[in-house]
Amino acid sequence: MKPPPPIRDPRLLGLCATCVHVRPVVSAKGSVFWLCREPTLPKYPPLPVRRCPGFAPEAE
């Protein structure tokens, strides 16, 4: 099954919407979870994230 395109709505994800450390993970049942790959932070933070010490914006 092909994963859905990432949700980039900041109202739903907060800072994660534009962070280089986030990656969508799709479960076998089709649920989407947002994995933070920054090793010092929780892997699956509660969303939306409003403040984050590891936030790094995507390069445009």
PDB file of N, CA, C and O in Angstrom, chain B, residues numbered from 101:
ATOM      1  N   MET B 101       0.842  -1.186   0.000  1.00  0.00           N
ATOM      2  CA  MET B 101       0.000   0.000   0.000  1.00  0.00           C
ATOM      3  C   MET B 101       0.886   1.247   0.000  1.00  0.00           C
ATOM      4  O   MET B 101       1.821   1.349   0.794  1.00  0.00           O
ATOM      5  N   LYS B 102       0.594   2.175  -0.875  1.00  0.00           N
ATOM      6  CA  LYS B 102       1.358   3.412  -0.979  1.00  0.00           C
ATOM      7  C   LYS B 102       0.960   4.355   0.161  1.00  0.00           C
ATOM      8  O   LYS B 102      -0.229   4.555   0.407  1.00  0.00           O
ATOM      9  N   PRO B 103       1.961   4.946   0.873  1.00  0.00           N
ATOM     10  CA  PRO B 103       1.608   5.869   1.954  1.00  0.00           C
ATOM     11  C   PRO B 103       0.965   7.134   1.411  1.00  0.00           C
ATOM     12  O   PRO B 103       1.267   7.554   0.294  1.00  0.00           O
ATOM     13  N   PRO B 104       0.080   7.743   2.193  1.00  0.00           N
ATOM     14  CA  PRO B 104      -0.543   8.992   1.754  1.00  0.00           C
ATOM     15  C   PRO B 104       0.480  10.113   1.738  1.00  0.00           C
ATOM     16  O   PRO B 104       1.509  10.010   2.405  1.00  0.00           O
ATOM     17  N   PRO B 105       0.228  11.171   1.000  1.00  0.00           N
ATOM     18  CA  PRO B 105       1.156  12.298   1.018  1.00  0.00           C
ATOM     19  C   PRO B 105       1.173  12.912   2.417  1.00  0.00           C
ATOM     20  O   PRO B 105       0.154  12.895   3.108  1.00  0.00           O
ATOM     21  N   PRO B 106       2.310  13.453   2.841  1.00  0.00           N
ATOM     22  CA  PRO B 106       2.382  14.065   4.169  1.00  0.00           C
ATOM     23  C   PRO B 106       1.397  15.216   4.320  1.00  0.00           C
ATOM     24  O   PRO B 106       1.190  15.993   3.388  1.00  0.00           O
ATOM     25  N   ILE B 107       0.804  15.318   5.476  1.00  0.00           N
ATOM     26  CA  ILE B 107      -0.077  16.442   5.790  1.00  0.00           C
ATOM     27  C   ILE B 107       0.822  17.599   6.197  1.00  0.00           C
ATOM     28  O   ILE B 107       1.630  17.467   7.117  1.00  0.00           O
ATOM     29  N   ARG B 108       0.689  18.697   5.537  1.00  0.00           N
ATOM     30  CA  ARG B 108       1.533  19.848   5.831  1.00  0.00           C
ATOM     31  C   ARG B 108       0.710  21.013   6.380  1.00  0.00           C
ATOM     32  O   ARG B 108       1.105  22.171   6.241  1.00  0.00           O
ATOM     33  N   ASP B 109      -0.417  20.716   6.993  1.00  0.00           N
ATOM     34  CA  ASP B 109      -1.260  21.760   7.570  1.00  0.00           C
ATOM     35  C   ASP B 109      -0.764  22.068   8.980  1.00  0.00           C
ATOM     36  O   ASP B 109      -0.894  21.224   9.866  1.00  0.00           O
ATOM     37  N   PRO B 110      -0.199  23.254   9.213  1.00  0.00           N
ATOM     38  CA  PRO B 110       0.343  23.571  10.526  1.00  0.00           C
ATOM     39  C   PRO B 110      -0.691  23.556  11.652  1.00  0.00           C
ATOM     40  O   PRO B 110      -0.325  23.430  12.821  1.00  0.00           O
ATOM     41  N   ARG B 111      -1.963  23.681  11.318  1.00  0.00           N
ATOM     42  CA  ARG B 111      -2.986  23.613  12.363  1.00  0.00           C
ATOM     43  C   ARG B 111      -3.090  22.206  12.932  1.00  0.00           C
ATOM     44  O   ARG B 111      -3.483  22.037  14.086  1.00  0.00           O
ATOM     45  N   LEU B 112      -2.744  21.191  12.141  1.00  0.00           N
ATOM     46  CA  LEU B 112      -2.819  19.806  12.591  1.00  0.00           C
ATOM     47  C   LEU B 112      -1.511  19.309  13.193  1.00  0.00           C
ATOM     48  O   LEU B 112      -1.525  18.545  14.158  1.00  0.00           O
ATOM     49  N   LEU B 113      -0.376  19.738  12.629  1.00  0.00           N
ATOM     50  CA  LEU B 113       0.925  19.235  13.063  1.00  0.00           C
ATOM     51  C   LEU B 113       1.754  20.240  13.840  1.00  0.00           C
ATOM     52  O   LEU B 113       2.704  19.848  14.518  1.00  0.00           O
ATOM     53  N   GLY B 114       1.431  21.506  13.766  1.00  0.00           N
ATOM     54  CA  GLY B 114       2.251  22.512  14.424  1.00  0.00           C
ATOM     55  C   GLY B 114       3.598  22.621  13.731  1.00  0.00           C
ATOM     56  O   GLY B 114       3.671  22.621  12.502  1.00  0.00           O
ATOM     57  N   LEU B 115       4.667  22.714  14.518  1.00  0.00           N
ATOM     58  CA  LEU B 115       6.007  22.854  13.952  1.00  0.00           C
ATOM     59  C   LEU B 115       6.415  21.654  13.108  1.00  0.00           C
ATOM     60  O   LEU B 115       7.220  21.791  12.187  1.00  0.00           O
ATOM     61  N   CYS B 116       5.875  20.494  13.408  1.00  0.00           N
ATOM     62  CA  CYS B 116       6.233  19.287  12.656  1.00  0.00           C
ATOM     63  C   CYS B 116       5.905  19.415  11.165  1.00  0.00           C
ATOM     64  O   CYS B 116       6.503  18.727  10.337  1.00  0.00           O
ATOM     65  N   ALA B 117       4.978  20.274  10.832  1.00  0.00           N
ATOM     66  CA  ALA B 117       4.560  20.429   9.436  1.00  0.00           C
ATOM     67  C   ALA B 117       5.704  20.860   8.530  1.00  0.00           C
ATOM     68  O   ALA B 117       5.692  20.567   7.334  1.00  0.00           O
ATOM     69  N   THR B 118       6.693  21.554   9.087  1.00  0.00           N
ATOM     70  CA  THR B 118       7.800  22.038   8.264  1.00  0.00           C
ATOM     71  C   THR B 118       9.165  21.629   8.811  1.00  0.00           C
ATOM     72  O   THR B 118      10.172  22.241   8.456  1.00  0.00           O
ATOM     73  N   CYS B 119       9.221  20.622   9.654  1.00  0.00           N
ATOM     74  CA  CYS B 119      10.476  20.196  10.280  1.00  0.00           C
ATOM     75  C   CYS B 119      11.158  19.088   9.471  1.00  0.00           C
ATOM     76  O   CYS B 119      10.494  18.194   8.946  1.00  0.00           O
ATOM     77  N   VAL B 120      12.474  19.155   9.379  1.00  0.00           N
ATOM     78  CA  VAL B 120      13.231  18.146   8.636  1.00  0.00           C
ATOM     79  C   VAL B 120      13.249  16.795   9.356  1.00  0.00           C
ATOM     80  O   VAL B 120      13.544  15.776   8.732  1.00  0.00           O
ATOM     81  N   HIS B 121      12.944  16.767  10.640  1.00  0.00           N
ATOM     82  CA  HIS B 121      13.038  15.533  11.424  1.00  0.00           C
ATOM     83  C   HIS B 121      11.786  14.658  11.370  1.00  0.00           C
ATOM     84  O   HIS B 121      11.816  13.523  11.844  1.00  0.00           O
ATOM     85  N   VAL B 122      10.696  15.155  10.809  1.00  0.00           N
ATOM     86  CA  VAL B 122       9.434  14.402  10.825  1.00  0.00           C
ATOM     87  C   VAL B 122       9.299  13.502   9.599  1.00  0.00           C
ATOM     88  O   VAL B 122       9.739  13.838   8.499  1.00  0.00           O
ATOM     89  N   ARG B 123       8.672  12.341   9.830  1.00  0.00           N
ATOM     90  CA  ARG B 123       8.407  11.401   8.729  1.00  0.00           C
ATOM     91  C   ARG B 123       7.071  10.716   9.008  1.00  0.00           C
ATOM     92  O   ARG B 123       6.852  10.228  10.117  1.00  0.00           O
ATOM     93  N   PRO B 124       6.176  10.670   8.022  1.00  0.00           N
ATOM     94  CA  PRO B 124       4.912   9.963   8.237  1.00  0.00           C
ATOM     95  C   PRO B 124       5.147   8.450   8.231  1.00  0.00           C
ATOM     96  O   PRO B 124       5.926   7.928   7.434  1.00  0.00           O
ATOM     97  N   VAL B 125       4.459   7.768   9.133  1.00  0.00           N
ATOM     98  CA  VAL B 125       4.510   6.306   9.211  1.00  0.00           C
ATOM     99  C   VAL B 125       3.072   5.815   9.079  1.00  0.00           C
ATOM    100  O   VAL B 125       2.194   6.251   9.823  1.00  0.00           O
ATOM    101  N   VAL B 126       2.834   4.916   8.139  1.00  0.00           N
ATOM    102  CA  VAL B 126       1.486   4.402   7.892  1.00  0.00           C
ATOM    103  C   VAL B 126       1.391   2.984   8.451  1.00  0.00           C
ATOM    104  O   VAL B 126       2.205   2.120   8.125  1.00  0.00           O
ATOM    105  N   SER B 127       0.380   2.758   9.304  1.00  0.00           N
ATOM    106  CA  SER B 127       0.186   1.432   9.883  1.00  0.00           C
ATOM    107  C   SER B 127      -0.455   0.501   8.861  1.00  0.00           C
ATOM    108  O   SER B 127      -0.900   0.936   7.799  1.00  0.00           O
ATOM    109  N   ALA B 128      -0.495  -0.780   9.196  1.00  0.00           N
ATOM    110  CA  ALA B 128      -1.114  -1.773   8.314  1.00  0.00           C
ATOM    111  C   ALA B 128      -2.594  -1.478   8.078  1.00  0.00           C
ATOM    112  O   ALA B 128      -3.147  -1.851   7.044  1.00  0.00           O
ATOM    113  N   LYS B 129      -3.230  -0.812   9.032  1.00  0.00           N
ATOM    114  CA  LYS B 129      -4.651  -0.473   8.900  1.00  0.00           C
ATOM    115  C   LYS B 129      -4.878   0.870   8.221  1.00  0.00           C
ATOM    116  O   LYS B 129      -6.022   1.278   8.024  1.00  0.00           O
ATOM    117  N   GLY B 130      -3.791   1.567   7.858  1.00  0.00           N
ATOM    118  CA  GLY B 130      -3.928   2.828   7.143  1.00  0.00           C
ATOM    119  C   GLY B 130      -3.866   4.072   8.007  1.00  0.00           C
ATOM    120  O   GLY B 130      -3.994   5.178   7.483  1.00  0.00           O
ATOM    121  N   SER B 131      -3.673   3.934   9.324  1.00  0.00           N
ATOM    122  CA  SER B 131      -3.522   5.105  10.181  1.00  0.00           C
ATOM    123  C   SER B 131      -2.168   5.746   9.931  1.00  0.00           C
ATOM    124  O   SER B 131      -1.194   5.059   9.625  1.00  0.00           O
ATOM    125  N   VAL B 132      -2.109   7.070  10.064  1.00  0.00           N
ATOM    126  CA  VAL B 132      -0.856   7.789   9.845  1.00  0.00           C
ATOM    127  C   VAL B 132      -0.365   8.331  11.179  1.00  0.00           C
ATOM    128  O   VAL B 132      -1.114   8.968  11.919  1.00  0.00           O
ATOM    129  N   PHE B 133       0.899   8.069  11.474  1.00  0.00           N
ATOM    130  CA  PHE B 133       1.552   8.577  12.668  1.00  0.00           C
ATOM    131  C   PHE B 133       2.748   9.398  12.214  1.00  0.00           C
ATOM    132  O   PHE B 133       3.307   9.140  11.148  1.00  0.00           O
ATOM    133  N   TRP B 134       3.146  10.385  13.010  1.00  0.00           N
ATOM    134  CA  TRP B 134       4.225  11.279  12.636  1.00  0.00           C
ATOM    135  C   TRP B 134       5.425  11.013  13.525  1.00  0.00           C
ATOM    136  O   TRP B 134       5.420  11.346  14.710  1.00  0.00           O
ATOM    137  N   LEU B 135       6.461  10.407  12.942  1.00  0.00           N
ATOM    138  CA  LEU B 135       7.663  10.009  13.649  1.00  0.00           C
ATOM    139  C   LEU B 135       8.675  11.144  13.654  1.00  0.00           C
ATOM    140  O   LEU B 135       9.011  11.702  12.609  1.00  0.00           O
ATOM    141  N   CYS B 136       9.157  11.477  14.856  1.00  0.00           N
ATOM    142  CA  CYS B 136      10.227  12.460  14.985  1.00  0.00           C
ATOM    143  C   CYS B 136      11.546  11.691  15.036  1.00  0.00           C
ATOM    144  O   CYS B 136      11.752  10.849  15.910  1.00  0.00           O
ATOM    145  N   ARG B 137      12.431  11.989  14.092  1.00  0.00           N
ATOM    146  CA  ARG B 137      13.707  11.273  14.005  1.00  0.00           C
ATOM    147  C   ARG B 137      14.829  11.985  14.749  1.00  0.00           C
ATOM    148  O   ARG B 137      15.982  11.563  14.660  1.00  0.00           O
ATOM    149  N   GLU B 138      14.524  13.047  15.476  1.00  0.00           N
ATOM    150  CA  GLU B 138      15.512  13.726  16.310  1.00  0.00           C
ATOM    151  C   GLU B 138      15.699  12.858  17.566  1.00  0.00           C
ATOM    152  O   GLU B 138      14.756  12.716  18.344  1.00  0.00           O
ATOM    153  N   PRO B 139      16.895  12.270  17.787  1.00  0.00           N
ATOM    154  CA  PRO B 139      17.076  11.276  18.851  1.00  0.00           C
ATOM    155  C   PRO B 139      16.871  11.785  20.270  1.00  0.00           C
ATOM    156  O   PRO B 139      16.649  10.973  21.168  1.00  0.00           O
ATOM    157  N   THR B 140      16.934  13.078  20.512  1.00  0.00           N
ATOM    158  CA  THR B 140      16.776  13.601  21.870  1.00  0.00           C
ATOM    159  C   THR B 140      15.320  13.899  22.223  1.00  0.00           C
ATOM    160  O   THR B 140      15.032  14.299  23.351  1.00  0.00           O
ATOM    161  N   LEU B 141      14.407  13.712  21.284  1.00  0.00           N
ATOM    162  CA  LEU B 141      12.999  14.049  21.499  1.00  0.00           C
ATOM    163  C   LEU B 141      12.120  12.798  21.455  1.00  0.00           C
ATOM    164  O   LEU B 141      12.558  11.755  20.969  1.00  0.00           O
ATOM    165  N   PRO B 142      10.881  12.891  21.958  1.00  0.00           N
ATOM    166  CA  PRO B 142       9.966  11.744  21.870  1.00  0.00           C
ATOM    167  C   PRO B 142       9.719  11.363  20.407  1.00  0.00           C
ATOM    168  O   PRO B 142       9.619  12.231  19.540  1.00  0.00           O
ATOM    169  N   LYS B 143       9.623  10.061  20.143  1.00  0.00           N
ATOM    170  CA  LYS B 143       9.416   9.597  18.765  1.00  0.00           C
ATOM    171  C   LYS B 143       8.068  10.020  18.206  1.00  0.00           C
ATOM    172  O   LYS B 143       7.970  10.395  17.038  1.00  0.00           O
ATOM    173  N   TYR B 144       7.028   9.963  19.029  1.00  0.00           N
ATOM    174  CA  TYR B 144       5.677  10.310  18.571  1.00  0.00           C
ATOM    175  C   TYR B 144       5.088  11.348  19.520  1.00  0.00           C
ATOM    176  O   TYR B 144       4.328  10.997  20.422  1.00  0.00           O
ATOM    177  N   PRO B 145       5.432  12.632  19.327  1.00  0.00           N
ATOM    178  CA  PRO B 145       4.932  13.673  20.231  1.00  0.00           C
ATOM    179  C   PRO B 145       3.443  13.931  20.025  1.00  0.00           C
ATOM    180  O   PRO B 145       2.919  13.716  18.932  1.00  0.00           O
ATOM    181  N   PRO B 146       2.762  14.390  21.069  1.00  0.00           N
ATOM    182  CA  PRO B 146       1.360  14.793  20.893  1.00  0.00           C
ATOM    183  C   PRO B 146       1.289  15.986  19.942  1.00  0.00           C
ATOM    184  O   PRO B 146       2.077  16.927  20.048  1.00  0.00           O
ATOM    185  N   LEU B 147       0.354  15.934  19.031  1.00  0.00           N
ATOM    186  CA  LEU B 147       0.207  16.996  18.036  1.00  0.00           C
ATOM    187  C   LEU B 147      -0.977  17.880  18.355  1.00  0.00           C
ATOM    188  O   LEU B 147      -1.943  17.399  18.947  1.00  0.00           O
ATOM    189  N   PRO B 148      -0.950  19.138  17.994  1.00  0.00           N
ATOM    190  CA  PRO B 148       0.098  19.866  17.285  1.00  0.00           C
ATOM    191  C   PRO B 148       1.225  20.277  18.233  1.00  0.00           C
ATOM    192  O   PRO B 148       0.981  20.563  19.405  1.00  0.00           O
ATOM    193  N   VAL B 149       2.453  20.306  17.726  1.00  0.00           N
ATOM    194  CA  VAL B 149       3.627  20.728  18.487  1.00  0.00           C
ATOM    195  C   VAL B 149       3.759  22.240  18.324  1.00  0.00           C
ATOM    196  O   VAL B 149       3.890  22.746  17.209  1.00  0.00           O
ATOM    197  N   ARG B 150       3.723  22.944  19.432  1.00  0.00           N
ATOM    198  CA  ARG B 150       3.800  24.416  19.385  1.00  0.00           C
ATOM    199  C   ARG B 150       5.207  24.926  19.705  1.00  0.00           C
ATOM    200  O   ARG B 150       5.611  25.974  19.202  1.00  0.00           O
ATOM    201  N   ARG B 151       5.950  24.199  20.533  1.00  0.00           N
ATOM    202  CA  ARG B 151       7.332  24.559  20.869  1.00  0.00           C
ATOM    203  C   ARG B 151       8.171  23.299  20.830  1.00  0.00           C
ATOM    204  O   ARG B 151       7.738  22.245  21.294  1.00  0.00           O
ATOM    205  N   CYS B 152       9.381  23.403  20.273  1.00  0.00           N
ATOM    206  CA  CYS B 152      10.240  22.231  20.170  1.00  0.00           C
ATOM    207  C   CYS B 152      11.704  22.663  20.126  1.00  0.00           C
ATOM    208  O   CYS B 152      12.086  23.451  19.261  1.00  0.00           O
ATOM    209  N   PRO B 153      12.534  22.153  21.053  1.00  0.00           N
ATOM    210  CA  PRO B 153      13.948  22.534  21.052  1.00  0.00           C
ATOM    211  C   PRO B 153      14.725  21.958  19.867  1.00  0.00           C
ATOM    212  O   PRO B 153      15.811  22.445  19.553  1.00  0.00           O
ATOM    213  N   GLY B 154      14.193  20.938  19.209  1.00  0.00           N
ATOM    214  CA  GLY B 154      14.897  20.328  18.092  1.00  0.00           C
ATOM    215  C   GLY B 154      14.374  20.724  16.723  1.00  0.00           C
ATOM    216  O   GLY B 154      14.777  20.152  15.711  1.00  0.00           O
ATOM    217  N   PHE B 155      13.471  21.707  16.688  1.00  0.00           N
ATOM    218  CA  PHE B 155      12.876  22.119  15.412  1.00  0.00           C
ATOM    219  C   PHE B 155      13.932  22.615  14.442  1.00  0.00           C
ATOM    220  O   PHE B 155      14.753  23.462  14.794  1.00  0.00           O
ATOM    221  N   ALA B 156      13.914  22.093  13.222  1.00  0.00           N
ATOM    222  CA  ALA B 156      14.798  22.530  12.140  1.00  0.00           C
ATOM    223  C   ALA B 156      13.941  22.639  10.874  1.00  0.00           C
ATOM    224  O   ALA B 156      13.477  21.621  10.361  1.00  0.00           O
ATOM    225  N   PRO B 157      13.725  23.846  10.366  1.00  0.00           N
ATOM    226  CA  PRO B 157      12.862  24.003   9.190  1.00  0.00           C
ATOM    227  C   PRO B 157      13.458  23.354   7.956  1.00  0.00           C
ATOM    228  O   PRO B 157      14.676  23.291   7.787  1.00  0.00           O
ATOM    229  N   GLU B 158      12.559  22.868   7.089  1.00  0.00           N
ATOM    230  CA  GLU B 158      12.987  22.291   5.813  1.00  0.00           C
ATOM    231  C   GLU B 158      13.615  23.363   4.940  1.00  0.00           C
ATOM    232  O   GLU B 158      13.202  24.522   4.966  1.00  0.00           O
ATOM    233  N   ALA B 159      14.615  22.965   4.169  1.00  0.00           N
ATOM    234  CA  ALA B 159      15.210  23.899   3.213  1.00  0.00           C
ATOM    235  C   ALA B 159      14.262  24.023   2.009  1.00  0.00           C
ATOM    236  O   ALA B 159      13.683  23.033   1.563  1.00  0.00           O
ATOM    237  N   GLU B 160      14.115  25.212   1.506  1.00  0.00           N
ATOM    238  CA  GLU B 160      13.212  25.417   0.371  1.00  0.00           C
ATOM    239  C   GLU B 160      13.948  25.442  -0.927  1.00  0.00           C
ATOM    240  O   GLU B 160      13.335  25.605  -1.982  1.00  0.00           O
TER     241      GLU B 160
END
